[in-house]
Amino acid sequence: MRKAIFAQAMPVTYFEPYNARPASLEQISGPVYAFTYGFCRSMVIDTPEGLAVFDTFDSEFVTALSDELAAQFPGKTVKWVIYSHNHLDHVRGSAGLGPEEVIGHRLVNQFVADWPKAISDFAPVSRTVEGDVTISLGGIEVDFLYMPHSHSATLYGFHVREADVVFAPDMMFVRAMPPFDFPDFYYPGYVRALDRLIALDAAHYVPSHLDAGTRRDLMDFRDMTARFHETVRSELAENDYHAADGAAMRRGLQAAYDKLEPEYGDWHGFNEMFVPKFGRHWGGVYLGY
């Protein structure tokens, strides 16, 4: 019985609606495209010198991407692969693209090397970056916007100014709760990262997962993130910030659900991810992360 109850905590309705989503390559603006397959989405830039691909996810994604690129850009090869951050779900499969140059934060290779049994098709970073930089990819300038102390130690957002497109990897979920509320996530820095992307006031925003959306969707996600955090914080404050209290945690969870469900109950994953999200913020407020 206990194992059956535990199994129910692993949602089968969160990822599944997207797992069957077919491959699509959509022009966003000018030379900037978004490739979507299943749960994931990468940004592609078509430059006179070759293609630039931002995030690769896994080998199945890369195979589908390669087919779409060959059909849309016959004869063109991938010159650059750019990693938004070191998390393995964004860098797997990259070797399959055979890029001439791989760009990422200076710590990406070090972090990936810590997981030799979990990844084998990784193209190592050959050109490291640190802090904010602007890089010309085949004559198209891309602002690499470093988001320290947010979601990993290596996270970047990207702004293609001439097309006014922002790629917001793991920083934009359209009417959806993030899966398990992000391991490797520092709340204050993450909100600062969202605010920075919103302040760009770009014409187009591209998320790395789930549905496509607009700047308004990013703003709504930011507001939900802050409201969820503040709701949990206020419940913990009712218990004088004593987190190691199971009864108080249960009361807080029920109260937070009642406050948040009316506005966000129809968001994708609200019920599936509510418990892990609540637990993460309860512990996060208590510990200061």
TORSE-657310 format. One record per residue (C-alpha): z, y, x. Coordinates in steps of 0.25 Angstrom, whole numbers, padded with zeros to 4 digits, always signed. Last residue first. Layout:
// TORSE-657310
ZYX
...
//
This chain:
// TORSE-657310
-0003+0118+0071
+0011+0123+0071
+0019+0111+0070
+0025+0112+0056
+0012+0120+0051
+0003+0109+0056
+0012+0097+0051
+0011+0102+0037
-0004+0106+0040
-0008+0092+0044
+0000+0085+0033
-0007+0094+0023
-0021+0091+0028
-0018+0076+0029
-0013+0076+0015
-0024+0085+0009
-0036+0078+0016
-0041+0069+0004
-0036+0078-0007
-0043+0091-0001
-0055+0083+0005
-0066+0091-0001
-0060+0103-0008
-0057+0102-0023
-0042+0102-0021
-0043+0115-0013
-0039+0126-0023
-0030+0118-0033
-0026+0108-0022
-0020+0118-0012
-0006+0122-0019
-0004+0108-0026
-0007+0101-0013
+0002+0110-0005
+0014+0107-0014
+0011+0092-0013
+0010+0092+0002
+0023+0101+0003
+0031+0092-0005
+0027+0080+0003
+0029+0087+0016
+0043+0091+0011
+0046+0077+0008
+0041+0072+0022
+0049+0082+0030
+0045+0084+0044
+0038+0097+0041
+0050+0106+0041
+0043+0120+0040
+0055+0126+0031
+0051+0116+0020
+0045+0127+0012
+0038+0131+0024
+0030+0117+0024
+0025+0120+0011
+0020+0134+0015
+0014+0128+0028
+0006+0118+0019
+0001+0129+0010
-0003+0138+0022
-0011+0127+0029
-0018+0124+0016
-0021+0139+0014
-0026+0141+0028
-0036+0129+0027
-0040+0132+0013
-0043+0147+0018
-0051+0142+0030
-0059+0132+0021
-0062+0143+0011
-0067+0152+0023
-0076+0141+0028
-0081+0139+0014
-0084+0154+0013
-0091+0154+0026
-0101+0143+0020
-0102+0128+0018
-0107+0115+0022
-0099+0103+0018
-0091+0092+0026
-0090+0095+0041
-0095+0104+0052
-0095+0117+0045
-0107+0126+0046
-0105+0141+0042
-0116+0151+0039
-0117+0166+0037
-0106+0169+0047
-0094+0177+0044
-0089+0175+0058
-0075+0177+0053
-0075+0164+0046
-0077+0157+0059
-0065+0164+0065
-0057+0162+0053
-0059+0147+0054
-0055+0146+0068
-0043+0154+0066
-0039+0144+0055
-0041+0133+0065
-0032+0140+0075
-0021+0142+0065
-0022+0127+0060
-0023+0119+0073
-0032+0107+0070
-0033+0094+0078
-0033+0085+0067
-0041+0092+0056
-0036+0092+0041
-0038+0077+0039
-0052+0080+0036
-0054+0095+0033
-0052+0099+0018
-0065+0103+0011
-0071+0115+0004
-0081+0117+0016
-0074+0113+0029
-0076+0123+0040
-0069+0123+0054
-0072+0109+0058
-0085+0114+0065
-0088+0128+0060
-0103+0131+0064
-0105+0145+0061
-0120+0150+0058
-0124+0165+0059
-0138+0160+0063
-0139+0170+0075
-0124+0168+0077
-0122+0153+0078
-0107+0153+0077
-0100+0141+0081
-0085+0136+0080
-0078+0129+0091
-0067+0120+0092
-0061+0115+0106
-0046+0114+0105
-0047+0106+0092
-0047+0112+0078
-0041+0126+0079
-0034+0130+0092
-0046+0137+0098
-0058+0140+0090
-0069+0143+0099
-0082+0150+0093
-0095+0145+0100
-0105+0156+0096
-0119+0151+0096
-0131+0158+0102
-0145+0153+0099
-0153+0154+0112
-0154+0139+0114
-0139+0137+0112
-0133+0150+0117
-0118+0149+0118
-0108+0159+0114
-0093+0156+0118
-0079+0156+0112
-0069+0148+0120
-0073+0137+0129
-0086+0130+0131
-0091+0118+0138
-0105+0114+0141
-0107+0099+0143
-0098+0094+0132
-0099+0079+0132
-0109+0071+0123
-0100+0062+0114
-0105+0048+0110
-0093+0040+0114
-0081+0045+0105
-0068+0039+0101
-0065+0030+0112
-0066+0041+0123
-0057+0051+0115
-0051+0060+0125
-0064+0063+0131
-0067+0071+0118
-0056+0080+0121
-0061+0083+0136
-0075+0084+0132
-0072+0095+0121
-0063+0103+0130
-0073+0113+0136
-0078+0116+0121
-0092+0111+0118
-0106+0111+0122
-0115+0099+0124
-0128+0101+0132
-0141+0093+0132
-0138+0086+0120
-0141+0071+0118
-0138+0071+0103
-0131+0057+0103
-0121+0062+0113
-0115+0070+0102
-0111+0059+0093
-0097+0062+0093
-0093+0077+0095
-0088+0083+0082
-0080+0071+0077
-0074+0070+0091
-0067+0083+0090
-0070+0091+0102
-0075+0104+0096
-0087+0111+0091
-0096+0103+0100
-0110+0108+0103
-0122+0099+0106
-0133+0106+0113
-0148+0103+0116
-0151+0094+0104
-0165+0090+0105
-0177+0096+0098
-0190+0088+0096
-0190+0088+0081
-0180+0099+0075
-0177+0095+0061
-0180+0080+0061
-0174+0078+0075
-0162+0086+0071
-0160+0078+0059
-0161+0065+0066
-0151+0069+0077
-0141+0074+0067
-0141+0060+0060
-0139+0054+0073
-0128+0064+0077
-0120+0062+0065
-0120+0047+0067
-0116+0049+0081
-0104+0058+0078
-0100+0073+0075
-0111+0080+0083
-0106+0095+0084
-0114+0107+0085
-0129+0103+0088
-0138+0112+0096
-0153+0110+0096
-0163+0113+0106
-0168+0124+0115
-0175+0133+0104
-0162+0131+0096
-0159+0123+0083
-0144+0124+0081
-0136+0113+0074
-0123+0113+0068
-0116+0100+0064
-0110+0094+0051
-0102+0082+0048
-0097+0074+0036
-0110+0067+0034
-0121+0073+0041
-0124+0088+0042
-0132+0096+0052
-0131+0111+0051
-0142+0120+0057
-0143+0133+0064
-0156+0138+0069
-0157+0149+0058
-0146+0146+0048
-0140+0134+0042
-0152+0124+0043
-0148+0111+0038
-0148+0097+0044
-0144+0086+0035
-0138+0072+0037
-0134+0064+0025
-0120+0065+0019
-0114+0051+0017
-0101+0054+0025
-0099+0067+0017
-0093+0061+0004
-0085+0051+0013
-0077+0060+0021
-0067+0064+0011
-0067+0054+0001
-0062+0042+0009
-0048+0049+0012
-0039+0042+0021
-0025+0044+0014
-0029+0033+0004
-0028+0023+0016
-0013+0027+0018
-0010+0023+0003
-0017+0009+0005
-0009+0007+0018
+0004+0010+0011
+0000+0000+0000
//
